[in-house]
Amino acid sequence: MTVPVVAIDGPSGAGKGTVARAVAVALGYHLLDSGAVYRAAALQALRAGASLDDEAAVLATLDALDARFEPGAGGVRVFFGDEEVTGELRTEATAAGASRVAAMPGVRARLLPQQRTFRRLPGLVADGRDMGTVVFPDATLKVFLTASAEERARRRAKQLKEKGIDARMASLLEDIAERDRRDATRAHSPLVATADYLVVDSSDIPVGTVVARIVSALAEASAAS
């Protein structure tokens, strides 16, 4: 029996994590936060003192990566052995590092099998940058979730403010533009919406509406298959 997959791809700050979690809850599916997988890889490299500009050095640190991903309130909980590292994965330094290591073909190839192990009955919702193009090319439904750069920067500023961190919009916009450029131009698994994607712009749409649209589209796709 083929396990259904909803692949949700899109740029940083588009709301993929929030939407993916809500869709998974609505459907009773498992959840893959691929960003957490790459953040775990980046944290492993940072802890080992590897240069994030040296792909061979980063890959060497992954030989000892013992990461476990479990469902948690508001997302996934990540453990290195018995140590929970969820908080460290959410720092700006780890996020920036994840974007850099994710551009490395060797790292993406190394983490691909681990991501595919998340595919289990009754189904999977997977969010990331290449879930529908590389990781699960046979996904039942492929969604490209996007939002304007200004809206994504506003959302990020709100998140940081809630953590007591001041942030300048100009700096956030610059960071988003750089991540978008890196994601779209990398040689291996670039961020792209192919013709088989449902494109949803979440800039001015409530999360509930986005989720309902995806659940409805999945029902149509399942009925047509």
Residue frames as qw, qx, qy, qz and C-alpha x, y, z in Angstrom:
[[0.000, 0.888, 0.460, 0.000, 0.00, 0.00, 0.00],
 [0.403, 0.441, -0.023, 0.801, 1.36, 3.41, -0.97],
 [0.319, -0.591, -0.464, 0.577, 1.60, 5.81, 1.98],
 [0.224, 0.868, 0.307, 0.318, 0.10, 9.20, 1.03],
 [0.506, -0.272, -0.108, 0.811, 2.37, 12.24, 1.30],
 [0.131, 0.959, 0.238, 0.080, 1.54, 15.93, 1.32],
 [0.643, -0.014, 0.002, 0.766, 4.72, 17.80, 0.36],
 [0.026, -0.975, -0.220, 0.032, 4.81, 21.46, 1.37],
 [0.653, 0.024, 0.069, 0.754, 7.73, 23.41, -0.06],
 [0.077, 0.936, 0.222, 0.261, 8.50, 27.11, -0.11],
 [0.369, 0.575, -0.326, 0.654, 10.87, 29.86, 0.98],
 [0.375, -0.155, -0.636, 0.657, 11.93, 30.69, 4.53],
 [0.080, 0.204, 0.354, -0.909, 9.22, 32.42, 6.55],
 [0.358, -0.118, -0.551, -0.745, 6.30, 31.43, 4.34],
 [0.634, -0.224, 0.333, -0.661, 4.62, 29.64, 7.24],
 [0.644, 0.181, -0.710, -0.220, 5.36, 26.09, 6.12],
 [0.204, 0.086, -0.868, 0.444, 5.93, 24.80, 9.65],
 [0.365, 0.118, 0.460, -0.801, 2.71, 26.24, 11.05],
 [0.699, 0.248, -0.221, -0.634, 0.66, 25.07, 8.08],
 [0.535, 0.227, -0.811, -0.069, 2.26, 21.63, 7.94],
 [0.000, 0.023, -0.839, 0.544, 1.59, 21.00, 11.63],
 [0.508, 0.207, 0.309, -0.777, -2.04, 22.05, 11.25],
 [0.693, 0.285, -0.457, -0.479, -2.55, 19.90, 8.16],
 [0.360, 0.185, -0.901, 0.157, -0.95, 16.91, 9.90],
 [0.213, 0.078, 0.707, -0.670, -3.30, 17.34, 12.87],
 [0.610, 0.271, 0.019, -0.745, -6.33, 17.72, 10.60],
 [0.727, 0.301, -0.528, -0.319, -5.47, 14.54, 8.71],
 [0.861, -0.412, 0.273, -0.116, -4.02, 12.53, 11.59],
 [0.823, 0.480, -0.205, 0.226, -0.76, 12.17, 9.62],
 [0.734, -0.368, -0.015, 0.570, 2.87, 12.03, 10.73],
 [0.141, 0.988, -0.022, -0.056, 5.00, 15.17, 10.30],
 [0.781, 0.015, 0.076, 0.620, 8.45, 15.72, 8.81],
 [0.029, -0.984, 0.047, 0.167, 10.07, 19.08, 9.52],
 [0.845, 0.323, -0.022, 0.426, 13.03, 18.85, 7.15],
 [0.093, 0.847, -0.220, 0.474, 14.33, 22.15, 8.48],
 [0.678, -0.640, 0.313, -0.184, 14.87, 20.47, 11.85],
 [0.957, 0.054, 0.146, 0.243, 16.89, 17.75, 10.13],
 [0.572, 0.601, -0.069, 0.554, 19.21, 20.30, 8.52],
 [0.254, -0.833, 0.236, -0.430, 19.43, 22.34, 11.71],
 [0.882, -0.417, 0.217, 0.011, 20.48, 19.20, 13.54],
 [0.847, 0.288, 0.061, 0.442, 23.21, 18.66, 10.95],
 [0.227, 0.783, -0.129, 0.564, 24.35, 22.27, 11.30],
 [0.553, -0.746, 0.230, -0.292, 24.38, 22.07, 15.09],
 [0.956, -0.157, 0.140, 0.204, 26.41, 18.87, 14.95],
 [0.670, 0.483, -0.008, 0.563, 28.97, 20.58, 12.71],
 [0.071, -0.835, 0.144, -0.526, 29.08, 23.73, 14.85],
 [0.756, -0.612, 0.190, -0.132, 29.60, 21.73, 18.03],
 [0.924, -0.016, 0.157, 0.348, 32.42, 19.83, 16.38],
 [0.254, -0.740, 0.221, 0.582, 34.08, 23.08, 15.33],
 [0.570, 0.245, 0.607, 0.496, 33.82, 22.30, 11.61],
 [0.038, 0.318, -0.191, -0.928, 33.91, 25.14, 9.11],
 [0.553, 0.522, 0.565, -0.321, 30.51, 25.52, 7.46],
 [0.425, 0.750, -0.297, -0.411, 32.37, 26.43, 4.27],
 [0.061, 0.439, -0.888, -0.123, 34.08, 23.03, 4.17],
 [0.824, -0.009, -0.214, -0.525, 31.72, 20.33, 2.91],
 [0.697, 0.164, -0.683, 0.146, 34.10, 17.47, 3.65],
 [0.096, 0.192, -0.665, 0.715, 34.52, 18.66, 7.23],
 [0.586, -0.090, 0.182, -0.784, 30.76, 18.97, 7.73],
 [0.842, 0.084, -0.430, -0.317, 30.18, 15.50, 6.27],
 [0.476, 0.219, -0.762, 0.379, 32.78, 14.03, 8.60],
 [0.214, -0.160, 0.561, -0.783, 30.87, 15.33, 11.62],
 [0.737, -0.014, -0.096, -0.669, 27.67, 13.66, 10.41],
 [0.594, 0.148, -0.791, 0.013, 29.22, 10.22, 10.85],
 [0.224, -0.071, -0.782, 0.578, 28.68, 10.65, 14.58],
 [0.387, -0.170, -0.009, -0.906, 25.23, 12.28, 14.33],
 [0.171, -0.263, -0.939, 0.140, 22.79, 10.47, 16.63],
 [0.269, -0.026, 0.073, -0.960, 19.63, 12.53, 16.21],
 [0.005, -0.396, -0.917, 0.044, 16.11, 11.54, 17.23],
 [0.212, -0.148, -0.167, -0.952, 12.97, 13.43, 16.25],
 [0.071, -0.398, -0.885, 0.229, 9.77, 13.24, 18.29],
 [0.113, -0.706, -0.451, -0.535, 6.42, 15.07, 18.11],
 [0.320, -0.281, -0.481, 0.767, 6.14, 17.98, 20.50],
 [0.081, 0.835, 0.448, -0.310, 3.96, 20.97, 21.29],
 [0.165, 0.904, -0.099, -0.382, 4.35, 23.44, 18.45],
 [0.490, 0.689, -0.511, -0.156, 6.57, 21.19, 16.34],
 [0.909, 0.056, -0.393, 0.126, 9.17, 18.49, 16.73],
 [0.531, -0.776, 0.341, 0.001, 11.49, 17.81, 19.64],
 [0.731, 0.534, -0.401, 0.139, 15.03, 16.89, 18.68],
 [0.734, -0.619, 0.279, 0.022, 17.47, 14.86, 20.76],
 [0.470, 0.606, -0.634, 0.099, 21.16, 14.10, 20.38],
 [0.367, 0.038, -0.872, 0.322, 21.27, 10.82, 22.21],
 [0.316, -0.595, -0.703, 0.229, 19.54, 11.57, 25.53],
 [0.190, -0.382, -0.145, 0.893, 20.15, 15.34, 25.32],
 [0.321, 0.788, 0.525, 0.018, 17.31, 17.50, 24.03],
 [0.378, -0.187, 0.216, 0.880, 18.66, 20.16, 21.66],
 [0.200, 0.733, 0.614, 0.213, 15.36, 21.63, 20.43],
 [0.151, -0.928, -0.134, 0.314, 16.14, 25.04, 21.91],
 [0.379, -0.507, 0.453, 0.628, 19.57, 25.24, 20.29],
 [0.399, 0.293, 0.722, 0.483, 18.06, 24.34, 16.92],
 [0.113, 0.856, 0.496, 0.087, 15.84, 27.42, 17.06],
 [0.320, -0.705, 0.058, 0.630, 18.65, 29.95, 17.46],
 [0.449, 0.847, -0.087, -0.270, 19.56, 32.33, 14.64],
 [0.099, -0.652, 0.721, 0.213, 23.09, 30.91, 14.47],
 [0.483, 0.009, 0.875, 0.046, 21.83, 27.38, 13.90],
 [0.572, 0.676, 0.403, -0.230, 19.24, 28.55, 11.39],
 [0.277, 0.852, -0.342, -0.282, 21.89, 30.42, 9.40],
 [0.238, -0.451, 0.848, 0.144, 24.16, 27.38, 9.58],
 [0.613, 0.273, 0.732, -0.116, 21.37, 25.11, 8.37],
 [0.539, 0.794, 0.082, -0.268, 20.88, 27.25, 5.28],
 [0.112, 0.762, -0.603, -0.208, 24.59, 26.93, 4.51],
 [0.329, -0.244, 0.911, 0.048, 24.94, 23.19, 4.99],
 [0.644, 0.443, 0.565, -0.266, 21.69, 22.57, 3.11],
 [0.477, 0.790, -0.211, -0.323, 23.35, 24.01, 0.02],
 [0.115, -0.538, 0.821, 0.149, 25.95, 21.20, 0.10],
 [0.747, 0.173, -0.467, -0.442, 25.09, 18.30, -2.26],
 [0.443, 0.163, -0.852, 0.228, 26.88, 15.76, -0.09],
 [0.174, 0.001, 0.649, -0.741, 24.95, 16.79, 3.02],
 [0.660, 0.150, -0.010, -0.736, 21.61, 16.63, 1.19],
 [0.699, 0.197, -0.652, -0.219, 22.45, 13.18, -0.16],
 [0.238, 0.140, -0.847, 0.454, 23.52, 11.98, 3.31],
 [0.275, 0.095, 0.566, -0.771, 20.28, 13.14, 4.95],
 [0.539, 0.081, -0.433, -0.718, 17.91, 11.95, 2.20],
 [0.509, -0.115, -0.851, -0.068, 17.45, 8.35, 3.47],
 [0.125, -0.199, -0.699, 0.675, 16.74, 9.58, 7.01],
 [0.349, 0.163, 0.059, -0.921, 14.02, 11.91, 5.75],
 [0.571, 0.030, -0.613, -0.546, 12.34, 9.13, 3.81],
 [0.291, -0.108, -0.910, 0.275, 12.03, 7.00, 6.96],
 [0.232, 0.147, 0.419, -0.865, 9.35, 9.41, 8.17],
 [0.547, 0.068, -0.431, -0.714, 6.95, 8.03, 5.53],
 [0.007, -0.074, -0.968, 0.241, 4.62, 5.79, 7.53],
 [0.291, -0.521, -0.684, -0.419, 0.91, 4.99, 7.63],
 [0.500, 0.622, 0.595, -0.100, -1.58, 6.57, 7.77],
 [0.485, 0.771, 0.182, 0.370, 0.31, 9.30, 5.88],
 [0.573, -0.317, -0.071, 0.752, 2.92, 12.05, 6.06],
 [0.182, 0.972, 0.125, 0.081, 3.00, 15.82, 5.80],
 [0.739, -0.156, 0.076, 0.652, 6.52, 16.95, 4.89],
 [0.146, 0.984, 0.088, -0.043, 7.68, 20.55, 4.78],
 [0.645, -0.390, 0.291, 0.590, 10.91, 21.90, 3.35],
 [0.128, 0.677, -0.313, -0.653, 12.51, 23.10, 0.13],
 [0.352, 0.348, -0.740, -0.455, 12.62, 19.95, -2.02],
 [0.520, -0.011, 0.761, -0.386, 10.06, 17.62, -0.47],
 [0.739, 0.478, 0.341, -0.331, 8.06, 17.27, -3.68],
 [0.530, 0.747, -0.356, -0.184, 10.92, 17.46, -6.17],
 [0.340, 0.522, -0.769, 0.145, 13.56, 15.20, -4.59],
 [0.234, -0.230, 0.825, -0.459, 12.57, 13.58, -1.29],
 [0.454, 0.324, 0.791, -0.249, 9.03, 12.49, -2.23],
 [0.109, 0.212, -0.491, -0.838, 8.66, 13.03, -6.00],
 [0.269, -0.284, -0.844, -0.366, 5.61, 10.73, -5.96],
 [0.085, 0.178, 0.574, -0.795, 3.82, 12.78, -3.28],
 [0.161, 0.585, 0.795, 0.022, 0.04, 12.63, -3.46],
 [0.088, 0.953, 0.265, 0.115, -0.15, 16.42, -3.25],
 [0.586, -0.002, -0.055, 0.809, 2.59, 19.00, -3.76],
 [0.084, -0.948, -0.308, 0.005, 2.10, 22.48, -2.34],
 [0.500, 0.236, -0.099, 0.827, 4.35, 25.49, -2.87],
 [0.297, -0.854, -0.403, 0.139, 3.61, 27.87, 0.00],
 [0.464, 0.252, -0.012, 0.849, 4.96, 31.37, -0.42],
 [0.172, -0.895, -0.349, 0.220, 4.51, 34.93, 0.87],
 [0.334, 0.877, -0.092, 0.332, 5.99, 38.31, 0.06],
 [0.599, 0.190, -0.446, 0.637, 9.45, 39.06, 1.45],
 [0.150, -0.452, 0.222, -0.851, 7.99, 41.95, 3.45],
 [0.789, -0.380, -0.095, -0.473, 5.37, 39.71, 5.06],
 [0.893, -0.039, -0.383, 0.232, 7.94, 37.04, 5.85],
 [0.355, 0.319, -0.397, 0.784, 10.20, 39.65, 7.47],
 [0.433, -0.470, 0.094, -0.764, 7.26, 40.99, 9.49],
 [0.907, -0.278, -0.244, -0.201, 6.46, 37.50, 10.75],
 [0.757, 0.098, -0.414, 0.496, 10.08, 36.89, 11.70],
 [0.058, 0.441, -0.294, 0.846, 10.26, 40.22, 13.53],
 [0.683, -0.441, -0.037, -0.581, 7.14, 39.25, 15.50],
 [0.926, -0.131, -0.341, 0.098, 8.68, 35.89, 16.45],
 [0.548, 0.235, -0.390, 0.702, 11.87, 37.55, 17.64],
 [0.226, -0.500, 0.157, -0.821, 9.97, 40.20, 19.58],
 [0.834, -0.391, -0.173, -0.350, 8.04, 37.47, 21.40],
 [0.873, -0.077, -0.303, 0.374, 11.42, 36.06, 22.45],
 [0.400, -0.861, -0.033, 0.313, 12.53, 39.47, 23.71],
 [0.591, -0.127, 0.384, 0.698, 14.91, 40.01, 20.79],
 [0.249, 0.788, 0.029, -0.563, 14.97, 43.30, 18.90],
 [0.602, 0.141, 0.616, 0.488, 15.26, 43.06, 15.13],
 [0.138, 0.543, -0.169, -0.811, 15.58, 45.59, 12.32],
 [0.754, 0.499, 0.347, -0.249, 13.30, 45.05, 9.33],
 [0.432, 0.792, -0.388, -0.191, 16.03, 46.07, 6.91],
 [0.130, -0.502, 0.854, -0.034, 18.35, 43.44, 8.32],
 [0.626, 0.126, 0.730, -0.243, 15.64, 40.77, 8.25],
 [0.683, 0.668, 0.082, -0.285, 14.77, 41.59, 4.64],
 [0.247, 0.733, -0.622, -0.119, 18.42, 41.33, 3.69],
 [0.346, -0.282, 0.885, -0.132, 18.72, 37.96, 5.42],
 [0.706, 0.366, 0.533, -0.289, 15.56, 36.65, 3.69],
 [0.566, 0.756, -0.200, -0.260, 16.81, 37.83, 0.30],
 [0.057, 0.612, -0.788, -0.038, 20.13, 36.04, 0.85],
 [0.501, -0.045, 0.841, -0.198, 18.42, 32.80, 1.93],
 [0.708, 0.563, 0.276, -0.325, 16.08, 32.99, -1.08],
 [0.412, 0.758, -0.462, -0.207, 19.04, 33.50, -3.41],
 [0.148, -0.442, 0.883, -0.056, 20.94, 30.59, -1.87],
 [0.611, 0.163, 0.721, -0.285, 17.91, 28.27, -2.01],
 [0.671, 0.651, 0.172, -0.309, 17.00, 29.15, -5.59],
 [0.445, 0.783, -0.420, -0.114, 20.49, 29.07, -7.10],
 [0.505, -0.468, 0.725, 0.001, 22.12, 26.06, -5.43],
 [0.324, 0.365, -0.757, -0.434, 23.24, 23.46, -7.95],
 [0.240, -0.096, -0.966, 0.025, 21.68, 20.54, -6.06],
 [0.182, -0.584, -0.784, 0.105, 17.92, 20.48, -5.29],
 [0.038, 0.110, -0.039, 0.992, 17.16, 24.19, -5.84],
 [0.238, 0.449, 0.638, -0.578, 13.92, 25.59, -4.45],
 [0.183, 0.092, -0.524, -0.827, 11.47, 25.59, -7.36],
 [0.591, 0.284, 0.534, -0.534, 7.73, 25.18, -7.96],
 [0.088, -0.055, 0.838, 0.536, 7.27, 22.80, -10.88],
 [0.398, -0.122, -0.424, -0.804, 4.04, 22.50, -12.87],
 [0.566, -0.310, -0.752, -0.130, 2.61, 19.81, -10.59],
 [0.238, -0.170, -0.586, 0.756, 2.57, 22.08, -7.52],
 [0.155, -0.837, -0.494, -0.179, -0.43, 23.86, -6.04],
 [0.347, 0.233, -0.212, 0.883, 0.91, 27.38, -5.41],
 [0.355, -0.797, -0.488, -0.022, -0.55, 29.15, -2.37],
 [0.243, 0.458, -0.216, 0.827, 0.39, 32.72, -1.42],
 [0.485, -0.552, -0.638, 0.230, -0.18, 33.05, 2.33],
 [0.242, 0.216, -0.145, 0.935, 0.61, 36.77, 2.55],
 [0.340, -0.148, 0.132, -0.919, -2.98, 37.83, 3.26],
 [0.730, -0.175, -0.527, -0.399, -4.70, 34.51, 3.96],
 [0.603, -0.542, 0.424, -0.403, -5.44, 33.15, 7.47],
 [0.069, -0.362, 0.930, 0.003, -3.71, 29.89, 8.37],
 [0.547, 0.201, 0.729, -0.359, -7.06, 28.12, 8.72],
 [0.647, 0.641, 0.023, -0.412, -8.00, 29.03, 5.15],
 [0.273, 0.623, -0.711, -0.178, -4.65, 27.78, 3.83],
 [0.274, -0.172, 0.928, -0.186, -5.05, 24.50, 5.72],
 [0.640, 0.394, 0.510, -0.419, -8.62, 24.00, 4.45],
 [0.556, 0.687, -0.285, -0.371, -7.46, 24.62, 0.88],
 [0.125, 0.493, -0.859, -0.056, -4.71, 21.99, 1.21],
 [0.420, 0.033, 0.854, -0.305, -6.98, 19.39, 2.83],
 [0.664, 0.541, 0.259, -0.446, -9.55, 19.93, 0.07],
 [0.446, 0.677, -0.513, -0.283, -6.90, 19.67, -2.64],
 [0.125, -0.328, 0.934, -0.072, -5.63, 16.41, -1.10],
 [0.596, 0.263, 0.661, -0.372, -9.15, 14.95, -1.18],
 [0.641, 0.669, -0.055, -0.373, -9.42, 15.84, -4.87],
 [0.242, 0.627, -0.728, -0.133, -5.97, 14.44, -5.65],
 [0.328, -0.160, 0.907, -0.208, -6.72, 11.20, -3.78],
 [0.669, 0.414, 0.470, -0.400, -10.04, 10.78, -5.57],
 [0.567, 0.720, -0.250, -0.313, -8.38, 11.31, -8.95],
 [0.027, 0.572, -0.817, -0.059, -5.59, 8.79, -8.32]]
